[in-house]
Amino acid sequence: MKEAVLPEFQKYLLSHKLVKERNVPFYAYWASKFLAFSNNNEEISVELRVNKFLDRLKKQKNISDWQIRQGEEALRLYIHHFLKGYTNTNALSKLT
C-alpha cells in the first residue's frame, strides 16, 4: 500500500478483494476526505452527510464524474461494509 491513509480500511478492501489493489489507496483517500468533512457536520445524519459530501464534490471543477462515482463507491464500502452499517457518529469519529 502506498500511503498509510486509513490503513485498516485499506487492509479490509484488500483482504475481501472488494476493489483492485491499485485502486485501494484512492478508496481510502475518498473515505478520509469524507471523514474530515463529516467531522464538521456531526449534527446531521450520516446519510445526509454523504449526500452533502457528494454534492460538494460535484461542484468542484477539478473532479471528474468517474471520481465522484469512485468516491461514492468508497463511502458505500466504508460505511456499509467496513463499519458494517453501524453509522453512529462515534463509529465515524473513532476511525478518523
Helices and strands as residue ranges (DSSP letters): H 7-15, G 21-23, H 24-39, H 46-59, H 65-76, I 77-82, H 89-94
